[in-house]
Amino acid sequence: MMRIAMLASWLLCMVLSAPATANELASPSVLEKSLAELNEALKSDFDLSLLPELRALRRDAQDIDALEIVAQTLLLEGQVRQQYGDYQQSLVLHNDALQLAIQRKDLALMAQSRLAIARLEMDLERYTYAQRSLDDVHQLIVQLTNHPQKTPYVTQRLQLQHRLWQGYLYVLLGSYHQAVATLQSDGLVVTGAPELHDTLLLARAWALLKLGRYQQAQPILNQVAKSNMLVRNQRMRLRFKLLQSMVWLQSGDFQQTLDTAMPALMETFATRFLDEQAELQFVMSNAYVQMGDYQQAHLYLKRYALTKDALNFQKRNNKLLQLESQYALATQKQQLSLLEKDNALQAQEIFRHQQILENTRLAQQRGALLLILAVALLGFLYWRWQNKRYLSLLEEEVKQRTAELDERNRQLQALSYSDSLTGLHNRHYFFSEADKLLAHTHSASQSTIFCLIDIDHFKQINDSYGHAVGDQVLQQFAQLVRLQLREQDVLIRWGGEEFLLVMPDTDVSQAQPLIERIRHVVMQALFGSDAQRLMCTCSLGFAPYPLRLSNGQPLDWEQVLELADNCLYQAKHGGRDAWVGLNPPAQPLAMSFEQLQQNMEAFTVSSTQLAG
């Protein structure tokens, strides 16, 4: 309805102003009103259909030299394109708005442009550059505070926006305590901007939930639940439902968690909100784990991994390093074109002067004319030499930038393959390198053992001693297990307290002593710090790859991992601190994969059997 009313007002303005002058048709007051209506329409959702109206408004503002309105339309269009993943065009629009603000020396507009660039940097995971932009915004706000011509409303709104995005950056960096301290409103309420205040409250609730303080987050969510923003803005509504489901999960009401998260997850399908979709899948997986429904938990954990992989792929393809390289190259080409045009103009000017001298002094100064022609030739040769030299330097710089970009891409790939807490390879590494790790098994007689390791009662450790001690236990556990492995073995953090051990060129009989040694060493070890020592046990489940059934075709590694997971479940169900492994006969099994899952106990070996 708001968009229909806005279009009707534009048509009415065009009809009534037909006999009026051009200045009356595009007066600043009319353009400011149209800008406010477009800004209000964009609050509900960033609709691409509004882009033609934004561009028409920008052209009208350019006609009357209303540069502030031009800059505001650039920022709005940049935000719309950023929401749909067009980071390159968004960067260009934000920088154009910043240049206009610098040209006008408008501190408030400069701060708004810097905030928009900071948000773009966060989307591209360039947190250092985002912090630099936020620091620049803080300096501009300090200058605005002492500026007598700016109203307090403008400064207060910028302060609230800066506080919101600084806290949001702290959450992305994992500094949750800093985020909670930053996202306090401290009585700073901007009249006419309730959505901004509600967004800050949601960010604060998010930081509190990251710290496990759901009792403090729930009153904040109750306050935001009354906001009209949840009705108008789909992304904020999904974010609110995600945080509410996290509160139910942390409070132990797992059924309420599923009842809240499931409708929100359905609402994310066929939308661009992949971040919220992945987080909702992860919350539902945790809820199913706590309820004991491990099959559903595993299903939603797989979906979460696939969604995160899609997000990571999208982000890697839109890294700002690539945009900077393209933007710098375009700028250099533009400079080269301007230089060539300038040289052409200079050559034309020299030729014109030569014609004048030839017409006026042809008879008297033939010698001077020859000298001028010689100088022109030397100048042309010198210009050609300089031009070739400049092109050579430019090509060298492009090669250097390309090499830097390749190196940074390699560094980003290494980071995406590593678990930041334990230093081990992560699940993404295994999915990417699985074919290489298992290539030898198709031709060699030896098999590869997939062993899933799970720390027993790890949730109780987190609940009793805190997440800091839990992280310390994970680090010490990973280091302890790694010391027991052979050189060719690969240990991967599979997720949470679960690890995947890949043992190449190993059969079941060779794997059993190594797995028993891991179980025994973990049982005997002390974890935690000197001030807080505790003991842990672990459960292990393993299966060999390749594994052939009645049709003669081997199971793929995903199915073998599922069998190892079933063995792990048997070890857990049998009392924990144990291992269970699949030990099939040498000949192919005359059964299907589903039948093997149902009759696994006939082909398993366990630590309890060996002990008995």
C-alpha positions, 0 to 999 in steps of 0.5 A: 500500500505504501508503494502504491501511495508513493507512485500515486503521489508521483503521478499526481505531481506530474499532472498538476505541474504540467504547466509549471516550470522545471524548477517547480517540478523538481524542487528540493522539498518534493525530492526529499519527500520522495526520498523519505517515502522510498527509504520507508518502503525499503525498511520492509524489505529490499525490493529490487523493483524499487531500483528504477524509482531510485534512479529516476529520483537520482536523475532529478536530484542531479538536474537541480544539483541536490548532491546530498539527495544523490548521495542518499540514493546511491547509498540506498541502491548500494544497500539493496544490491548488497542484500542480493549479493552484488558486492561489486556494484555495491562497493562502487555505489558506496564509494561514489556516495563517499566521494560526494560527501567529501566533495560537499564536506558533509560530515554526517553523510561521510559517516553514513557512507563509512557505515555502509562500507563497514557493513559491506566489509563485514559481509565479505569477512574483512573484519580489519577493514570494517574496524577501520571504517568504524573507527573513521565513523567514530572520529566523524561523530566526535567532530559532529558533536562539536559542530554547531550547525548539525542537529542533535538528532543526526548525531544521536542516530549516527551514534546508535548506528555506530554502536549497533555495527560495532557490537555486531562486529564484536559478535562476528569476531567472537568477542561476546563480552565486548559486544554485550557491553557495546550494545547497551543503549544507555538511555540513547533513544532516537525519536522516530527510529524505533527499528534501529533501536529494536535491531540493536536489542536483537544484536544484544540478545544474540551476543547474550545467547552466544555467552549462554545467558538466555535468562537475560536474553529472554526479556529483551526478546519479549520487548522486541516481540511487540515491534512492528519491525517483525511484521514488515521486515522478513529478515528481522522476523526470521532473526527473532525466531532464530534467537527465540529458538536458541533461548528455548534450546539453552533453557532445556525446552527442546520441543518448544525449540522445534516448534519455534524453529521449524516454521521459521526454517520453512519460511527461509526456503526459496529466499536469500536468507541462507545465514538464518536457514543454516543457523535454524538447521543447527539449532534443530540438530542440537534439539534433536540430539538432546531429545535422543533422536539422533537420526533427525539430528544427523539429518539436520546437521548434514543440511546445516553443513550443505547450507554453510558450504553454499554460503562459504562458496558464495563468499569466496567468490565475492571476496573484496580482494577480487573487487579491489583488483578489478576496481584498481585495474579499471582505474588504471585503464581510465588513467591510461585512456586519459593520458592517451587523449591528453597526448593526442590533444598535445600533438594536435596543438603542436601541429596547429602551431606548426601550420601557423608558423608555416603559413606566416614565415614560410619564406623567411624561416625554412630553417626554423621550420625544419628545426621545429619538425625535428623537435616534434619528431624527437618529442614523438619518439620520446612520448612513444618510449615513455608510453611503452615504459608506462605500459610495461610498468602497468603490466608488471603491477597487474602481475604483482596484484594477481600474484598477491590475490592468488596468495591470499586465496591460498591463505583463505583456503588454508583457513577454511580447511582448519579448525581454529580451536584445535588446529586440526583439519575440519569437516570442510577439508575432508569433504574437499580432499576425500577423493585424494585421501581414498584414491589408493584404496581402489587399487591397493589390497589394504583398506582404510579405517574410518573411526568416529570418536566422541567425548562422553558426557561433554555437555555435562562438562560445559554445563558444570565447568563452563565453555572455557574449560570445555574448549580447553578439554577439546584442545587437550583431547585433540593433542592427546589423541594425535600423539597416539597416531601414526604418521599416515593417520589423519585426525579431523574435528568432525563437529562439537565433541566428535572427531573423525580418525582416518587410518589409511592402509589399515585393516580391522585387526591392525586398527583394534590395538591403536583404537584400544590404546586411544581409549585407554590413554584418554581414560587415564589422562587428566584434563583441564587446568591445574586449578580444575582437573577432571577425567574424561572417557571417550566412545569410538566406532569404526568401519573399513573402506572399501566394503562390498555387498552382494552386487560386488560394488563397494559402498561409498565413503558416506555410507561407510561413515554412517556404519561407523556412526552406527558403531559409535551409537552401539558403543554409547548405548553399551555404557560408553568408554568403549569401542565397537567396530565393523569386522565383515568377512573377506568375501562380499556380504550377500545383503543390502546396505539396509539389511547390513544396518539392521544386522550389524551386531553379527559382524561387529567386534568391541572392546567389551568382547575382547576384555571378556 
